[in-house]
Amino acid sequence: MEDRQLVAIVPSPRQLALQEMGFYGFINFSINTFTDREWGDGTDSPALFAPARLDARQWARCLRSAGMKGMILTCKHHDGFCLWPSRATDYTVAASPYRQDVVAQAAEACRAE
């Protein structure tokens, strides 16, 4: 390819928008956090999900202080555990001692920060 052709290559508007988003933080927090296993199989008791001091605002502050512009939260991993109370399954935070909607907490923390 000639140098003149290389100079003519520019990102599409969609590619520019993606670049301007900056970088996001990825939060992978689920029942496996409490089983110390990387891969769950959906058979762990929801009672194991029992964070003592979950602070989604701390997650958002940490990401913002690192220069990140957003948070990606794994709301339901391959094992099926849902971080929100779902009517589709009992394998959720609603069946855990925590019983709170982590997805809603994370969304609110992002709005606040």
C-alpha positions in Angstrom: 0.0 0.0 0.0 1.3 3.4 -0.9 1.9 6.1 1.8 -0.8 8.3 0.3 -3.4 5.5 0.7 -2.4 5.0 4.3 -3.0 8.6 5.1 -6.5 8.3 3.6 -7.5 5.6 6.0 -9.6 7.2 8.8 -11.9 5.7 11.4 -15.6 5.5 10.8 -18.0 7.6 12.9 -18.9 4.4 14.8 -15.2 3.6 15.5 -14.6 7.2 16.6 -17.5 7.0 19.1 -16.1 3.8 20.5 -12.7 5.4 21.0 -14.2 8.4 22.7 -15.9 6.2 25.2 -12.5 5.7 26.9 -12.1 2.6 28.9 -14.4 0.9 31.3 -14.0 -1.2 34.4 -15.2 -4.8 34.4 -16.7 -6.1 37.6 -17.0 -9.8 37.8 -18.6 -10.3 41.2 -20.9 -13.3 41.9 -21.3 -16.4 43.9 -17.9 -17.6 42.8 -16.4 -14.8 44.8 -17.5 -16.7 47.9 -16.6 -20.2 46.7 -13.1 -19.3 45.6 -13.6 -21.1 42.3 -13.3 -19.6 38.8 -16.0 -21.8 37.3 -19.2 -22.5 39.0 -21.7 -25.1 37.8 -25.0 -23.7 39.1 -25.2 -26.1 42.0 -23.8 -23.9 44.8 -26.3 -22.8 47.4 -27.4 -19.1 47.1 -26.8 -18.9 50.8 -23.1 -18.7 50.0 -23.6 -15.2 48.5 -23.3 -13.1 51.7 -21.2 -10.0 51.2 -20.6 -8.3 54.6 -20.0 -4.8 53.3 -20.8 -4.5 49.6 -20.2 -0.9 48.5 -21.0 -0.3 44.9 -20.2 3.4 45.3 -16.6 2.3 46.2 -16.5 0.4 42.9 -17.6 3.4 41.0 -15.3 5.8 42.8 -12.3 3.5 42.2 -13.1 3.2 38.4 -13.6 7.0 38.1 -10.4 7.7 40.0 -8.5 5.4 37.5 -9.9 7.5 34.7 -12.5 5.0 33.6 -15.8 6.3 32.1 -18.0 3.4 32.9 -18.6 0.1 34.6 -19.5 -3.3 33.1 -21.0 -5.6 35.7 -21.4 -9.3 35.1 -25.1 -9.6 36.2 -25.4 -13.3 35.5 -22.5 -15.5 34.8 -22.4 -18.9 33.0 -23.4 -20.6 36.2 -26.8 -18.9 36.2 -26.6 -16.9 39.5 -28.4 -13.6 39.1 -27.3 -10.5 40.9 -30.9 -9.2 40.9 -34.1 -10.8 42.1 -35.5 -12.6 39.0 -38.9 -14.3 38.5 -37.3 -16.6 36.0 -35.1 -18.5 38.5 -34.6 -19.0 42.3 -30.8 -18.9 41.8 -30.6 -15.2 42.6 -29.7 -12.8 45.4 -33.3 -13.0 46.6 -32.5 -16.5 47.8 -29.3 -15.4 49.5 -28.8 -13.8 53.0 -27.9 -10.6 51.2 -31.3 -10.3 49.4 -30.4 -7.0 47.7 -30.4 -6.1 44.1 -26.7 -5.6 43.2 -27.4 -4.5 39.7 -29.6 -1.7 40.9 -26.9 -0.7 43.5 -24.2 -0.6 40.8 -26.4 1.4 38.4 -27.2 3.9 41.2 -23.5 4.1 42.1 -22.5 4.9 38.5 -25.2 7.7 38.3 -24.0 9.1 41.6 -20.3 9.1 40.7 
